[in-house]
Amino acid sequence: MSTRHFPIAIIGAGLGGLTAARVLHVNGIESAIFELEASAAARTQGGMLDIHESNGQKALHAADLHDDFLKIVHEGGQAMRLLGPDGTVHVAEEDDGTGGRPEVDRGDLRDLLLGSLPDGTIHWGRKVTGARALGDGRHEVTFADGSAITTDLLIGADGAWSRIRPLVSNAWPAYTGISFVETDLFDADTRHPRSAAVIGGGFFIALGHERGVLAHQESDGSLHVYTALKADEGWLDTVDFTDQATAKAAVLAHFEGWHEALRGLVADADTITPRRIHALPVGHRWDRVPGVTLLGDAAHLMSPFAGEGANLAMLDGAELALAIAAHPGDTEAALATYEEALFPRSEESAAESAANLDTMFGERGLEQMVAFFTSGPAAQ
């Protein structure tokens, strides 16, 4: 199979890679995206995202998509409530429409970005098997289907387990000590009214005893729940998640004494899925390597407890594209400019994420988070 050459190759069609391609397109620069999934509909893109004014929305402005973004915002999604294990509501904030972190469905946001790209930009079903430097900043990427490409600028937007990262860094994600068990409750208002009532229309947190439940109602009327436990890295392997009843019982054993409405978010669930939370080292950075860079989780994977992962990925993509546009014919100057801003920005958010993890799942997690939301500039 012949090897094709692409001046700019982006590996991964997540939010960061798509934003990079879109901002390049807005600036008259072609790129190609290579994505391992077979099509845009290969899997659901579940979960709600709060898109922040300071980064995610800034990226959408650069992509000339902010007006379209406002049309898919989930009304009421900026509401928040924080409960204790006994079901007591300690903090309740309503969405008055003035907040700077509107919620959208991740799938809707991805569709917006996908629809903004020229036909043929994305090459689906391309699973990377290797990448190597060819000299002079050029790289070759090989795929599981036997095809290969060469490129003058290789952008690793391929997530936590990036196949491009080893070209610039030996870092590898480490387990954070927190394991999630994700559950979905479908058609909540009709089938799970108690659960829908306790979660409300926005973001929901219940904390206590070094564990927690995080949840939100999605735009399709389902509830998406993350049950979080401090656990050994191997704990999830001891649970048979192919047997829902067994898996639910194993999780609920860690929530003895919690209010029944909170336990019901697991007990009554329609799906149950395990997930370990990993992170790259806080302050992860690399020396300038000609012709290649990273964005999003490939560059700065962090736990979700700062709420910045998707926002940073989109800002990375936009800032990288803008740097390329600002340095025509000088890829190295563009990458140096991009990474100079990337590293401190990533480190700040990663440090915040790690600190929030320690706070939320510490002995005084509920008390400290109540203080966070009700005192000083942190109150939103």
PANU-718806 format. One record per residue (C-alpha): residue number from 1; x, y, z. Coordinates in nm, 2 decimals, m for minus. Layout:
BEGIN
NUM, X, Y, Z
...
This chain:
BEGIN
1, 0.00, 0.00, 0.00
2, 0.15, 0.34, m0.10
3, 0.24, 0.60, 0.16
4, 0.06, 0.93, 0.13
5, 0.20, 1.26, 0.25
6, 0.01, 1.51, 0.45
7, 0.16, 1.85, 0.55
8, m0.03, 1.85, 0.88
9, m0.15, 1.52, 1.04
10, m0.36, 1.52, 1.35
11, m0.39, 1.19, 1.53
12, m0.73, 1.16, 1.71
13, m1.07, 1.31, 1.64
14, m1.16, 1.41, 2.00
15, m1.26, 1.76, 2.09
16, m0.90, 1.89, 2.08
17, m0.80, 1.74, 1.75
18, m1.13, 1.86, 1.59
19, m1.08, 2.21, 1.73
20, m0.73, 2.23, 1.59
21, m0.85, 2.12, 1.24
22, m1.14, 2.37, 1.25
23, m0.92, 2.67, 1.35
24, m0.67, 2.58, 1.09
25, m0.95, 2.56, 0.83
26, m1.08, 2.90, 0.94
27, m0.73, 3.03, 0.88
28, m0.71, 2.88, 0.53
29, m0.48, 2.59, 0.63
30, m0.56, 2.22, 0.54
31, m0.50, 1.94, 0.78
32, m0.60, 1.57, 0.80
33, m0.73, 1.38, 1.10
34, m0.67, 1.01, 1.16
35, m0.91, 0.85, 1.40
36, m0.92, 0.48, 1.52
37, m1.30, 0.47, 1.55
38, m1.48, 0.34, 1.24
39, m1.71, 0.64, 1.20
40, m1.86, 0.94, 1.38
41, m2.14, 0.71, 1.51
42, m1.91, 0.43, 1.63
43, m1.99, 0.49, 2.00
44, m2.19, 0.73, 2.21
45, m2.01, 1.04, 2.34
46, m2.19, 1.05, 2.67
47, m2.16, 1.30, 2.95
48, m2.22, 1.67, 3.00
49, m1.94, 1.93, 2.98
50, m1.93, 2.27, 3.13
51, m1.75, 2.49, 2.88
52, m1.56, 2.78, 3.04
53, m1.53, 3.14, 2.92
54, m1.16, 3.14, 2.98
55, m1.06, 2.85, 2.77
56, m1.33, 2.63, 2.60
57, m1.54, 2.92, 2.48
58, m1.22, 3.11, 2.38
59, m1.15, 2.82, 2.15
60, m1.50, 2.82, 2.01
61, m1.46, 3.19, 1.93
62, m1.14, 3.11, 1.74
63, m1.32, 2.84, 1.56
64, m1.60, 3.08, 1.46
65, m1.85, 2.85, 1.63
66, m1.95, 3.03, 1.94
67, m2.29, 3.14, 1.82
68, m2.37, 2.78, 1.72
69, m2.25, 2.66, 2.05
70, m2.49, 2.88, 2.24
71, m2.78, 2.70, 2.05
72, m2.69, 2.36, 2.21
73, m2.64, 2.48, 2.56
74, m2.83, 2.28, 2.82
75, m3.06, 2.53, 2.99
76, m3.04, 2.50, 3.37
77, m2.72, 2.30, 3.36
78, m2.52, 2.54, 3.57
79, m2.72, 2.46, 3.88
80, m2.53, 2.27, 4.15
81, m2.61, 2.08, 4.47
82, m2.38, 1.93, 4.73
83, m2.50, 1.67, 4.97
84, m2.37, 1.47, 5.26
85, m2.41, 1.09, 5.29
86, m2.73, 1.13, 5.49
87, m2.89, 1.31, 5.20
88, m2.87, 1.66, 5.37
89, m2.83, 1.93, 5.11
90, m2.54, 2.15, 5.22
91, m2.51, 2.38, 4.91
92, m2.77, 2.45, 4.64
93, m2.71, 2.70, 4.36
94, m2.96, 2.77, 4.08
95, m2.88, 2.84, 3.72
96, m2.98, 3.21, 3.67
97, m2.83, 3.22, 3.32
98, m2.54, 3.45, 3.42
99, m2.27, 3.19, 3.49
100, m1.97, 3.15, 3.27
101, m1.97, 2.77, 3.25
102, m2.27, 2.66, 3.04
103, m2.33, 2.29, 3.00
104, m2.35, 2.10, 2.67
105, m2.38, 1.74, 2.58
106, m2.04, 1.62, 2.47
107, m2.19, 1.44, 2.17
108, m2.36, 1.76, 2.05
109, m2.04, 1.96, 2.08
110, m1.85, 1.70, 1.89
111, m2.12, 1.70, 1.62
112, m2.09, 2.07, 1.59
113, m1.71, 2.05, 1.54
114, m1.74, 1.75, 1.30
115, m2.00, 1.94, 1.09
116, m1.77, 2.24, 1.06
117, m1.49, 2.06, 0.88
118, m1.46, 2.00, 0.50
119, m1.56, 1.66, 0.37
120, m1.27, 1.42, 0.38
121, m1.08, 1.59, 0.66
122, m1.12, 1.28, 0.89
123, m0.98, 0.94, 0.79
124, m1.18, 0.69, 1.00
125, m1.08, 0.35, 1.11
126, m0.71, 0.43, 1.13
127, m0.56, 0.28, 1.45
128, m0.20, 0.39, 1.49
129, 0.05, 0.11, 1.54
130, 0.37, 0.31, 1.52
131, 0.53, 0.65, 1.46
132, 0.89, 0.74, 1.39
133, 1.10, 1.04, 1.30
134, 1.24, 1.05, 0.94
135, 1.46, 1.36, 1.00
136, 1.42, 1.72, 0.92
137, 1.10, 1.73, 1.13
138, 0.92, 1.48, 0.91
139, 0.75, 1.17, 1.06
140, 0.60, 0.85, 0.94
141, 0.29, 0.70, 1.10
142, 0.17, 0.34, 1.04
143, m0.17, 0.20, 1.09
144, m0.33, m0.13, 1.17
145, m0.48, m0.16, 0.83
146, m0.13, m0.17, 0.68
147, m0.14, 0.19, 0.55
148, 0.11, 0.46, 0.63
149, 0.15, 0.83, 0.60
150, 0.43, 1.09, 0.62
151, 0.38, 1.44, 0.75
152, 0.57, 1.76, 0.80
153, 0.38, 1.83, 1.13
154, 0.25, 1.55, 1.35
155, 0.00, 1.65, 1.62
156, m0.07, 1.39, 1.89
157, m0.43, 1.45, 1.99
158, m0.48, 1.08, 2.07
159, m0.57, 1.09, 2.44
160, m0.44, 0.92, 2.76
161, m0.26, 0.63, 2.60
162, m0.12, 0.83, 2.31
163, 0.09, 0.65, 2.06
164, 0.25, 0.98, 1.96
165, 0.36, 1.09, 2.31
166, 0.67, 0.86, 2.31
167, 0.82, 1.07, 2.03
168, 0.87, 1.35, 2.28
169, 0.83, 1.21, 2.63
170, 0.88, 0.89, 2.84
171, 0.60, 0.99, 3.08
172, 0.31, 0.74, 3.12
173, m0.02, 0.79, 3.30
174, m0.03, 0.66, 3.66
175, m0.32, 0.55, 3.87
176, m0.45, 0.83, 4.10
177, m0.59, 0.61, 4.37
178, m0.95, 0.68, 4.27
179, m1.17, 0.43, 4.08
180, m1.50, 0.53, 3.92
181, m1.80, 0.31, 3.87
182, m2.02, 0.48, 3.61
183, m2.39, 0.41, 3.60
184, m2.67, 0.54, 3.37
185, m3.04, 0.56, 3.46
186, m3.25, 0.61, 3.15
187, m3.57, 0.80, 3.11
188, m3.52, 0.92, 3.46
189, m3.83, 1.14, 3.51
190, m4.06, 0.85, 3.43
191, m3.86, 0.54, 3.54
192, m3.64, 0.68, 3.82
193, m3.82, 0.98, 3.96
194, m3.66, 0.96, 4.30
195, m3.31, 0.97, 4.15
196, m3.41, 1.25, 3.91
197, m3.54, 1.45, 4.21
198, m3.23, 1.41, 4.42
199, m2.99, 1.50, 4.14
200, m3.19, 1.80, 4.00
201, m3.12, 1.97, 3.67
202, m2.75, 2.05, 3.71
203, m2.43, 1.91, 3.86
204, m2.46, 1.70, 4.17
205, m2.20, 1.59, 4.43
206, m2.24, 1.38, 4.74
207, m1.93, 1.34, 4.96
208, m1.83, 1.17, 5.28
209, m1.61, 0.90, 5.43
210, m1.34, 0.95, 5.16
211, m1.58, 0.85, 4.88
212, m1.84, 1.03, 4.67
213, m2.10, 1.04, 4.40
214, m2.09, 1.28, 4.11
215, m2.38, 1.31, 3.87
216, m2.58, 1.51, 3.62
217, m2.89, 1.49, 3.42
218, m2.82, 1.47, 3.04
219, m3.01, 1.64, 2.77
220, m3.18, 1.31, 2.67
221, m3.34, 1.28, 3.01
222, m3.10, 1.02, 3.14
223, m2.89, 1.04, 3.46
224, m2.51, 0.98, 3.43
225, m2.35, 0.89, 3.76
226, m1.99, 0.85, 3.87
227, m1.95, 0.67, 4.20
228, m1.59, 0.74, 4.32
229, m1.39, 0.53, 4.56
230, m1.04, 0.54, 4.71
231, m0.93, 0.19, 4.61
232, m0.63, m0.02, 4.52
233, m0.56, m0.02, 4.15
234, m0.66, m0.39, 4.13
235, m0.99, m0.35, 4.31
236, m1.21, m0.32, 4.00
237, m1.06, m0.65, 3.87
238, m1.21, m0.83, 4.17
239, m1.56, m0.74, 4.07
240, m1.76, m0.92, 3.79
241, m1.90, m0.63, 3.60
242, m2.07, m0.87, 3.35
243, m2.31, m0.95, 3.63
244, m2.50, m0.63, 3.71
245, m2.64, m0.75, 4.04
246, m2.31, m0.87, 4.17
247, m2.13, m0.55, 4.06
248, m2.39, m0.33, 4.22
249, m2.37, m0.52, 4.55
250, m1.99, m0.49, 4.55
251, m2.01, m0.11, 4.50
252, m2.29, m0.06, 4.75
253, m2.10, m0.25, 5.01
254, m1.88, 0.06, 5.03
255, m2.18, 0.29, 5.08
256, m2.34, 0.12, 5.39
257, m2.54, 0.38, 5.58
258, m2.57, 0.62, 5.30
259, m2.92, 0.76, 5.22
260, m3.13, 0.53, 5.01
261, m3.18, 0.79, 4.75
262, m2.80, 0.81, 4.70
263, m2.76, 0.43, 4.70
264, m3.04, 0.41, 4.45
265, m2.82, 0.58, 4.19
266, m2.63, 0.25, 4.18
267, m2.90, 0.01, 4.29
268, m3.15, 0.12, 4.03
269, m2.90, 0.18, 3.74
270, m2.96, 0.04, 3.39
271, m2.58, 0.02, 3.31
272, m2.27, m0.02, 3.52
273, m1.91, 0.04, 3.40
274, m1.58, 0.05, 3.58
275, m1.31, 0.31, 3.51
276, m0.98, 0.38, 3.68
277, m0.87, 0.74, 3.70
278, m0.52, 0.80, 3.57
279, m0.30, 1.12, 3.54
280, 0.03, 1.23, 3.39
281, 0.27, 1.39, 3.63
282, 0.18, 1.75, 3.73
283, 0.40, 1.97, 3.53
284, 0.46, 1.72, 3.24
285, 0.66, 1.89, 2.97
286, 0.92, 1.79, 2.70
287, 1.20, 1.94, 2.51
288, 1.12, 2.08, 2.17
289, 1.13, 1.80, 1.92
290, 1.12, 1.90, 1.55
291, 0.79, 1.85, 1.37
292, 0.58, 1.70, 1.65
293, 0.37, 1.82, 1.95
294, 0.08, 1.71, 2.17
295, m0.24, 1.85, 2.29
296, m0.52, 1.76, 2.53
297, m0.49, 1.44, 2.74
298, m0.19, 1.33, 2.53
299, m0.01, 1.63, 2.67
300, m0.15, 1.67, 3.02
301, m0.39, 1.39, 3.13
302, m0.53, 1.48, 3.47
303, m0.81, 1.36, 3.70
304, m1.15, 1.52, 3.63
305, m1.17, 1.71, 3.95
306, m1.09, 2.05, 3.81
307, m1.34, 2.02, 3.53
308, m1.08, 2.14, 3.28
309, m0.99, 1.84, 3.06
310, m1.22, 1.91, 2.76
311, m1.18, 2.29, 2.79
312, m0.80, 2.26, 2.79
313, m0.80, 2.02, 2.49
314, m1.01, 2.27, 2.29
315, m0.79, 2.57, 2.39
316, m0.48, 2.37, 2.31
317, m0.61, 2.29, 1.96
318, m0.71, 2.65, 1.90
319, m0.39, 2.80, 2.03
320, m0.18, 2.55, 1.83
321, m0.37, 2.63, 1.51
322, m0.34, 3.00, 1.57
323, 0.04, 2.97, 1.63
324, 0.07, 2.78, 1.30
325, m0.12, 3.04, 1.12
326, 0.09, 3.32, 1.27
327, 0.42, 3.16, 1.16
328, 0.37, 3.06, 0.80
329, 0.66, 2.85, 0.68
330, 0.82, 2.82, 1.02
331, 0.67, 2.52, 1.20
332, 0.94, 2.53, 1.47
333, 0.86, 2.88, 1.57
334, 0.49, 2.80, 1.58
335, 0.55, 2.49, 1.80
336, 0.78, 2.68, 2.04
337, 0.53, 2.96, 2.08
338, 0.25, 2.71, 2.14
339, 0.44, 2.50, 2.40
340, 0.57, 2.80, 2.59
341, 0.21, 2.88, 2.68
342, 0.09, 2.52, 2.70
343, 0.32, 2.40, 2.97
344, 0.24, 2.65, 3.25
345, m0.13, 2.65, 3.17
346, m0.14, 2.27, 3.19
347, 0.06, 2.26, 3.51
348, m0.17, 2.50, 3.68
349, m0.48, 2.30, 3.60
350, m0.32, 1.96, 3.67
351, m0.21, 2.09, 4.02
352, m0.56, 2.21, 4.09
353, m0.71, 1.88, 3.98
354, m0.47, 1.68, 4.20
355, m0.54, 1.91, 4.50
356, m0.92, 1.88, 4.45
357, m0.89, 1.51, 4.44
358, m0.71, 1.51, 4.77
359, m0.96, 1.75, 4.92
360, m1.28, 1.58, 4.80
361, m1.17, 1.24, 4.90
362, m1.00, 1.34, 5.23
363, m1.13, 1.29, 5.58
364, m1.29, 1.64, 5.57
365, m1.39, 1.63, 5.21
366, m1.76, 1.74, 5.26
367, m1.67, 2.01, 5.51
368, m1.40, 2.15, 5.29
369, m1.60, 2.15, 4.97
370, m1.89, 2.32, 5.15
371, m1.65, 2.59, 5.25
372, m1.51, 2.61, 4.89
373, m1.86, 2.67, 4.74
374, m1.98, 2.91, 5.01
375, m1.69, 3.14, 5.10
376, m1.48, 3.40, 4.92
377, m1.41, 3.41, 4.55
378, m1.46, 3.04, 4.50
379, m1.84, 3.08, 4.55
380, m2.00, 3.09, 4.21
